[in-house]
Amino acid sequence: MPMPLSRPRAAVLAAALLAAISMPTMAAPDPFGRALEPLLQAEFALQAGRLDEAAKGYLEAAEAAGDPVLSERATRIALLAKDEERAARALELWREQGGEGVDVLAAEATLAMRRGQDRAARRHLLRLMATPDGWRQTLGVLGAGARDPEQAAELLEYLIDRDAIPTQLQAWLAFGGLAQRVDAPELAERIVAEVVERFPGEPRVALLRASQLREAGDKDKALEALAAIDAQAEHDADLRLSLASEYDALGELGRSERTLARGPQDDQTYALRASLLARAEDNDALKALYGELARDAVRPDPQRRLLLGQVAEFLELHDEALEWYRGVPGGPQRWLAQLRATNVLHELGRADEAYAALGDIQDDAEAPETVRRDAYLLEASLREKDGQPEAEMDAFARALAAFPDEPEVLYARALTYERRDDIPRAEADFRRILVAEPDSVAALNALGYTLADRTDRYQEALELINRARAAAPDNAAIIDSYGWVLYRLGRNEEALTELRRAYALQKDAEIAAHVGEVLWVMGRRDEARRYFDEAREIDPDNRALKRALEKTGA
């Protein structure tokens, strides 16, 4: 699935490679001389998304150089490539060259899990748990390294049976969350019982219990658990925020807002309350909050006036919203207020004024570049809303004239092309981003997903997604893309494992729809319907969900 655009910078080459290049060729030490060629090949293969070739090259370089940094890199790339034989050889080298500590233990546990060697995995995980703060590393290994959620749940249960979890509330809460993510309700129940016994009277235990009951679909009991700590939140700001968050997750937006309203108020809590009431469409309560904010806005405070404008805009009090936005006196809030004011003008039916105001921002040399860029993006969005596709494209073109090869603009235009089924142009824009930023994880993932989803160029898609995986192996959106391309390649079992792992990391409608479609194709239709139902609850209008339902007839 596509993800928000970010701009990570890739490391150029490994430190050992840089050291070797900096030396005269004739004087290069023999081990590094032999390592240079396979290391270069590995880097180029990694940049091309060919993880199997990269694993081979890194291992050869590590064997030639005897360098633990290269051995560690070889181990990680081989694990990512699912090349267990090379991962084992690289890991052995890493240990021989002095590698030790939690990173080595984590790699050993991951490799054992991938090979299905649960006895060895248990041994490595116990050693890892025995290190200072090793539970954090163990949490990551179980969450990202297991072959499937069932294996992660079984190994976690083993650690609990061996009393390996430290007597730290944070650790128990984290492992309780993991049990929920891997869909092991009985294990989550057991962890809650352990936490209640070990930390009596701790309110965060009730939060974990409520979360577990929510995941199990028992809303009434979840609310009972939260009610038990309601009074304790009165004088504890952090607990109050956590309690409000859990009410929010349960769909109790009104209770969430009332919980936040009980303590001292500042712009953050006011903004959270306004957001909750807006989502609940409780306009009466939102109007009351708006009145409270307005009475307290005698000072020309930029943040407060911006918030008042946003609340008034939601309440469709557009004239008042415009007045608040125009009254923001300065600071960074002034620029955001100017952008929002153009949207209000558009809502008032004054589109010509809105576009003129956006043009003024676009031409304002004093405006920050990001604000000027966002003025073009907002114009494109409003042109789309007005049913002006040519003007929308013109806004993108003018943005790129002002900010050549600006990634945010290219990314937005690419997604627009994709929505219009113009895949060649979408691909061209994603590739323009990659020319300037070859390691843009968002662009690699988006292009790979688009090719997997909308074309039959599956191998090319896999290589692009693999490049993104190498940079961000635990990113849910990238894991989803990887699972989806595996499905398109006909590797359904592997695809299901990856998609379920993505969904455990991020409850997203698109990921749920992908899991459902794969299950449906595999003949597991009752399970598929459960995921489709969950996707509907999250976002009934999701495009991937609609396409999956249409394709499967579910």
C-alpha positions in Angstrom: 0.0 0.0 0.0 1.2 3.6 -0.6 2.5 5.5 2.4 3.1 9.1 3.3 6.1 10.6 1.5 9.2 10.9 3.6 12.7 11.7 2.6 15.2 9.2 4.1 18.8 9.5 3.0 20.5 6.2 2.2 24.0 5.4 3.4 26.3 5.5 0.5 28.5 2.4 0.8 29.8 0.5 3.8 32.6 2.1 5.8 34.9 -0.7 4.7 34.2 0.0 1.1 34.9 3.7 1.5 38.2 2.9 3.2 39.2 0.5 0.4 38.3 3.1 -2.3 40.3 5.8 -0.5 43.5 3.8 -0.7 45.7 3.5 -3.8 44.8 0.3 -5.5 48.3 -1.1 -5.4 48.6 -0.5 -1.7 45.2 -1.8 -0.7 45.5 -4.6 1.9 44.7 -7.9 0.3 41.6 -8.8 2.2 39.9 -5.5 1.4 41.1 -5.8 -2.2 39.4 -9.1 -2.5 36.3 -7.8 -0.8 35.9 -4.7 -3.0 34.4 -6.3 -6.0 31.7 -8.5 -4.3 30.9 -5.6 -2.0 30.3 -3.3 -5.0 28.2 -6.0 -6.6 26.2 -6.4 -3.4 25.5 -2.7 -3.2 24.4 -2.5 -6.8 22.2 -5.6 -6.4 20.6 -4.1 -3.2 19.9 -0.8 -5.1 18.2 -2.9 -7.8 16.1 -4.8 -5.2 17.7 -8.2 -6.0 18.1 -9.3 -2.4 19.3 -12.8 -3.3 22.3 -11.4 -5.2 22.9 -8.8 -2.5 23.1 -11.5 0.1 25.5 -13.5 -2.0 27.8 -10.5 -2.5 27.8 -9.3 1.1 28.6 -12.8 2.3 31.6 -13.1 -0.1 32.8 -9.6 0.9 32.5 -10.5 4.6 34.4 -13.8 4.0 37.2 -11.9 2.2 37.5 -8.9 4.5 37.1 -10.6 7.9 35.2 -7.5 9.0 32.4 -7.9 11.6 30.5 -4.9 10.2 30.2 -6.6 6.8 29.3 -9.9 8.5 26.5 -8.2 10.4 25.3 -6.6 7.2 25.5 -9.9 5.3 23.4 -11.6 8.1 20.7 -8.9 8.0 20.4 -8.9 4.2 20.3 -12.7 4.0 17.6 -12.8 6.6 15.6 -10.2 4.7 16.1 -12.3 1.5 14.9 -15.4 3.3 18.2 -17.1 2.4 18.7 -19.1 5.5 21.8 -20.9 4.4 23.8 -17.7 3.7 22.3 -16.1 6.9 23.7 -19.0 8.9 27.1 -18.7 7.3 27.2 -14.9 7.8 26.1 -15.2 11.4 28.8 -17.8 12.1 31.4 -15.3 10.6 30.0 -12.5 12.7 30.5 -14.5 15.9 34.0 -15.6 14.9 35.0 -12.0 14.2 34.0 -10.9 17.7 30.3 -10.2 17.3 28.4 -10.5 20.5 25.6 -9.0 22.6 21.9 -8.5 21.9 22.2 -8.0 18.2 23.9 -11.4 17.6 21.4 -13.1 20.0 18.5 -11.4 18.1 19.9 -12.6 14.8 20.4 -16.1 16.1 16.8 -16.3 17.4 15.4 -14.9 14.2 17.3 -17.4 12.1 16.2 -20.3 14.3 12.6 -19.2 14.0 12.8 -18.9 10.2 14.2 -22.4 10.1 11.4 -23.8 12.3 13.9 -24.7 15.0 11.8 -23.7 17.9 14.0 -25.4 20.5 17.0 -23.4 19.4 14.9 -20.2 19.2 13.7 -20.7 22.8 17.3 -21.0 23.9 18.4 -17.9 22.1 15.4 -15.9 23.3 16.0 -16.9 27.0 19.6 -15.7 26.7 18.3 -12.5 25.1 15.8 -11.9 27.8 18.5 -12.4 30.4 20.4 -9.3 29.1 19.8 -5.8 30.5 16.7 -4.5 28.7 16.8 -7.5 26.5 13.0 -7.8 26.6 12.7 -4.9 24.2 14.9 -6.7 21.6 12.9 -9.9 22.2 9.7 -8.0 21.5 11.0 -6.9 18.2 12.3 -10.4 17.3 8.9 -12.0 18.0 7.0 -9.3 16.3 9.1 -9.1 13.1 11.1 -12.3 12.9 8.6 -15.0 13.4 7.5 -17.1 10.4 3.8 -16.5 11.4 1.7 -15.1 14.3 1.2 -18.6 15.7 4.9 -19.2 16.1 5.3 -15.8 17.8 2.4 -16.7 20.2 3.9 -20.1 21.1 7.3 -18.7 21.8 5.9 -15.9 23.9 3.9 -18.4 25.9 7.1 -20.4 26.4 8.9 -17.3 27.8 6.0 -16.7 30.2 6.1 -20.4 31.3 9.8 -20.0 32.1 9.1 -16.8 34.1 11.5 -14.9 31.7 9.5 -11.7 31.6 11.1 -9.2 34.0 9.1 -7.7 36.8 8.5 -4.4 34.9 5.0 -3.2 34.2 6.1 -1.7 30.9 7.5 -5.1 29.7 4.3 -7.0 30.6 2.1 -4.4 28.9 4.3 -4.6 25.8 4.1 -8.4 25.6 0.3 -8.2 26.3 0.0 -5.9 23.3 2.0 -8.4 21.2 -0.3 -11.2 22.2 -3.2 -9.1 21.0 -1.5 -8.2 17.7 -0.7 -11.9 16.9 -4.4 -12.7 17.5 -3.8 -14.9 20.6 -6.7 -13.9 22.9 -6.2 -16.7 25.5 -2.5 -15.8 25.9 -3.5 -12.1 26.2 -6.0 -13.1 28.9 -3.3 -15.0 30.7 -0.9 -12.0 30.6 -3.6 -9.7 32.0 -4.1 -12.1 34.9 -0.4 -12.2 35.5 -0.2 -8.4 35.5 -3.2 -8.0 37.9 -1.5 -10.4 40.3 2.0 -8.8 40.0 0.9 -5.1 39.9 -2.3 -4.9 42.0 -4.0 -1.5 41.9 -2.0 -0.3 38.8 -4.5 1.5 36.6 -2.6 0.7 33.4 -3.5 -2.9 33.9 -7.2 -1.9 33.5 -6.2 -0.2 30.2 -4.6 -3.4 28.9 -7.6 -5.4 30.1 -10.0 -3.0 28.3 -7.9 -3.2 25.1 -7.9 -7.0 25.2 -11.7 -7.0 25.7 -12.1 -4.5 22.8 -10.1 -6.8 20.5 -12.2 -9.7 21.6 -15.4 -7.7 20.7 -16.7 -7.4 24.3 -17.3 -3.7 24.4 -19.5 -3.8 27.6 -16.9 -5.5 29.7 -14.2 -3.2 28.3 -16.2 -0.2 29.4 -16.6 -1.8 32.8 -12.8 -2.1 33.1 -12.3 1.5 32.2 -15.0 2.7 34.6 -13.0 1.1 37.4 -10.1 3.6 36.9 -12.2 6.6 36.0 -11.8 8.3 39.4 -8.0 7.7 39.4 -7.7 9.7 36.1 -9.1 12.8 37.8 -5.7 14.0 39.0 -3.4 12.1 36.6 -3.0 13.9 33.2 -1.1 10.9 31.5 -3.7 8.4 32.7 -6.5 10.7 31.6 -5.1 10.9 28.1 -4.7 7.1 28.0 -8.2 6.6 29.2 -9.6 9.0 26.6 -7.6 7.2 23.9 -9.1 3.9 24.9 -12.6 5.3 24.9 -11.8 6.7 21.5 -10.7 3.2 20.3 -14.0 1.8 21.6 -15.9 4.3 19.5 -17.1 6.2 22.6 -16.1 9.6 21.4 -18.3 11.5 23.8 -16.9 9.7 26.8 -13.4 10.4 25.5 -14.1 14.1 25.1 -15.7 14.3 28.6 -12.6 12.6 30.1 -10.3 15.1 28.6 -12.6 18.0 29.8 -12.1 17.1 33.4 -8.6 18.3 33.9 -6.7 21.5 33.3 -7.1 22.7 29.7 -4.6 24.0 27.2 -4.5 24.3 23.4 -3.6 20.6 23.0 -6.5 19.3 25.1 -8.9 21.8 23.5 -7.8 20.7 20.0 -8.2 17.0 21.0 -11.7 17.7 22.4 -12.7 19.6 19.3 -11.5 16.8 17.0 -13.4 14.2 19.0 -16.6 16.2 19.0 -16.2 16.8 15.3 -15.8 13.1 14.6 -18.8 12.3 16.8 -20.7 15.0 14.8 -21.9 16.3 18.2 -22.4 19.9 16.9 -24.2 21.1 20.1 -21.3 20.1 22.3 -18.8 21.5 19.8 -20.7 24.8 19.7 -20.5 24.9 23.5 -16.7 24.3 23.3 -16.4 26.9 20.6 -18.2 29.5 22.8 -15.9 28.6 25.7 -12.8 29.1 23.5 -14.1 32.3 22.0 -14.8 33.9 25.4 -11.2 33.1 26.4 -9.7 34.5 23.2 -9.4 38.2 24.3 -5.6 38.0 23.7 -4.5 37.8 20.0 -3.0 34.3 20.6 -2.1 32.8 17.2 -2.6 29.2 18.2 -6.0 29.8 19.9 -7.3 31.9 17.0 -6.2 29.2 14.5 -8.0 26.6 16.6 -11.1 28.7 16.7 -11.0 29.1 12.9 -10.8 25.3 12.5 -13.7 24.7 14.9 -15.8 27.4 13.2 -14.9 25.9 9.8 -16.1 22.5 10.9 -19.3 24.0 12.2 -19.8 25.6 8.8 -19.7 29.0 10.4 -17.6 30.1 7.5 -17.8 33.8 7.9 -16.6 33.5 11.5 -13.9 31.0 10.5 -12.7 33.5 7.9 -12.6 36.2 10.6 -10.6 34.1 13.0 -8.1 33.0 10.3 -7.6 36.5 9.2 -7.1 37.6 12.8 -4.1 35.3 13.4 -1.5 37.9 14.1 1.8 36.1 13.3 4.1 33.2 13.8 4.0 30.0 11.8 0.3 29.7 12.5 -0.3 32.7 10.2 0.7 30.8 7.1 -1.5 27.8 7.9 -4.4 30.2 8.7 -3.9 31.9 5.3 -4.1 28.5 3.6 -7.2 27.5 5.6 -8.8 30.8 4.8 -8.7 30.0 1.1 -10.5 26.8 1.7 -13.2 28.7 3.6 -13.6 31.1 0.7 -14.1 28.1 -1.5 -16.7 26.7 0.8 -18.5 30.1 0.8 -18.8 29.8 -3.0 -16.2 32.4 -3.6 -13.9 30.2 -5.6 -12.4 33.0 -7.7 -11.3 34.8 -4.5 -10.0 31.5 -3.1 -7.9 30.8 -6.2 -6.7 34.4 -6.3 -5.6 34.2 -2.6 -3.8 30.9 -3.3 -2.0 32.7 -6.2 -0.9 35.4 -3.8 0.6 32.9 -1.4 2.3 31.1 -4.3 3.9 34.4 -5.4 4.8 35.6 -1.9 8.5 35.7 -1.6 8.3 36.0 2.2 6.2 32.8 2.6 8.1 29.7 3.6 8.8 27.4 0.6 6.7 24.6 2.2 3.7 27.0 2.5 4.0 28.1 -1.2 4.3 24.5 -2.2 1.2 23.6 -0.2 -0.7 26.4 -1.8 -0.2 24.7 -5.1 -1.2 21.3 -3.7 -4.4 22.8 -2.1 -5.2 24.5 -5.4 -5.0 21.1 -7.2 -7.2 19.6 -4.5 -9.9 22.3 -4.9 -9.7 22.1 -8.7 -10.4 18.4 -8.4 -13.3 19.1 -6.1 -14.7 21.6 -8.7 -14.4 19.0 -11.5 -11.7 20.8 -13.3 -9.1 18.1 -14.2 -7.2 20.2 -16.6 -6.9 23.0 -14.1 -5.8 20.5 -11.5 -3.0 19.3 -13.7 -2.1 22.9 -14.5 -1.7 23.5 -10.7 0.7 20.6 -10.5 2.6 21.8 -13.5 3.0 25.3 -12.1 4.1 23.9 -8.8 6.9 21.9 -10.6 7.9 25.0 -12.5 8.3 26.8 -9.2 9.8 23.8 -7.4 11.5 21.6 -10.0 11.2 17.9 -9.1 9.7 18.6 -5.7 9.0 15.1 -4.3 5.7 16.1 -2.5 4.2 17.5 -5.7 5.4 14.6 -7.9 4.0 12.1 -5.3 0.6 13.9 -5.2 0.4 14.0 -8.9 1.4 10.4 -9.3 -1.4 9.3 -6.9 -3.8 11.5 -9.0 -2.7 9.7 -12.2 -3.1 6.4 -10.5 -6.7 7.2 -9.4 -7.4 8.1 -13.0 -6.0 4.8 -14.2 -3.1 6.6 -16.1 -0.5 4.2 -14.8 2.3 5.2 -17.3 2.2 8.8 -16.1 2.0 7.8 -12.4 5.1 5.6 -12.9 6.9 8.4 -14.6 6.4 10.7 -11.6 7.4 8.1 -9.1 10.6 7.5 -11.1 11.3 11.2 -11.3 11.4 11.2 -7.5 13.7 8.2 -7.5 16.1 10.0 -9.9 16.6 12.7 -7.4 16.3 10.5 -4.3 17.1 6.9 -5.3 16.4 5.7 -1.8 13.1 7.4 -1.2 11.3 4.6 0.7 7.9 6.0 0.1 8.4 6.3 -3.7 10.0 2.9 -4.0 7.1 1.3 -2.1 4.4 3.3 -4.0 5.8 2.5 -7.4 6.3 -1.2 -6.5 2.8 -1.4 -5.1 1.3 0.3 -8.2 3.1 -2.0 -10.5 2.0 -5.0 -8.5 -1.6 -3.8 -8.2 -2.2 -2.3 -11.6 0.1 -4.1 -14.0 1.5 -7.6 -14.6 5.1 -6.5 -14.0 5.3 -8.4 -10.8 9.1 -9.2 -10.8 9.9 -5.5 -11.3 7.5 -4.6 -8.5 9.1 -7.1 -6.2 12.5 -5.6 -6.8 11.3 -2.1 -6.0 9.5 -3.3 -2.8 12.6 -5.2 -1.8 14.6 -2.0 -1.9 12.1 -0.4 0.4 12.1 -3.4 2.7 15.9 -3.2 3.0 15.6 0.3 4.3 12.5 -0.2 6.5 11.9 -3.9 7.1 9.3 -3.4 9.9 7.1 -0.8 8.1 3.5 -2.1 7.9 2.8 -0.4 4.6 5.9 -1.9 3.0 5.2 -5.4 4.4 1.6 -5.1 3.0 3.1 -4.2 -0.5 5.4 -7.2 -0.2 2.6 -9.5 0.7 0.5 -8.2 -2.1 3.2 -8.7 -4.8 3.7 -12.2 -3.5 0.0 -12.9 -3.9 0.1 -11.5 -7.4 3.0 -13.9 -8.1 0.9 -16.8 -7.0 2.8 -17.4 -3.7 -0.4 -17.3 -1.6 0.9 -19.0 1.6 3.9 -16.6 1.8 1.6 -13.7 0.9 -0.8 -14.5 3.7 2.0 -14.7 6.3 3.3 -11.2 5.3 -0.1 -9.6 5.1 -1.2 -10.9 8.5 2.1 -9.6 9.9 1.4 -6.2 8.3 -2.1 -6.2 9.8 -0.8 -7.1 13.2 1.4 -4.0 13.0 -1.3 -1.6 11.7 -5.0 -2.1 11.7 -5.7 -0.6 8.3 -8.7 -1.2 6.0 -6.6 -1.7 2.9 -4.4 -4.3 4.6 -7.5 -6.1 6.0 -9.0 -6.2 2.5 -5.8 -7.7 1.1 -5.8 -10.4 3.8 -9.4 -11.1 3.1 -8.9 -11.4 -0.7 -6.0 -13.9 -0.3 -8.0 -16.0 2.2 -10.9 -16.0 -0.2 -8.8 -17.2 -3.1 -7.3 -19.9 -0.8 -10.9 -21.2 0.0 -10.9 -19.9 3.6 -14.0 -17.9 3.1 -15.3 -17.6 6.7 -11.9 -16.1 7.7 -12.0 -13.9 4.7 -15.4 -12.5 5.6 -14.1 -11.6 9.1 -11.3 -9.5 7.6 -13.7 -7.9 5.1 -16.0 -7.0 8.0 -13.1 -5.5 10.0 -12.1 -3.5 6.9 -15.6 -2.1 6.6 -15.6 -1.0 10.3 -12.3 0.9 9.7 -13.2 2.5 6.4 -16.2 1.4 4.4 -15.3 3.6 1.5 -11.7 2.2 1.0 -11.0 1.6 -2.7 -9.0 -1.6 -2.1 -11.9 -3.0 0.0 -14.5 -2.2 -2.7 -12.3 -3.8 -5.4 -11.8 -6.9 -3.3 -15.5 -7.3 -2.6 -16.3 -6.8 -6.3 -13.6 -9.3 -7.3 -14.6 -12.0 -4.8 -18.3 -11.4 -4.7 -18.1 -11.4 -0.9 
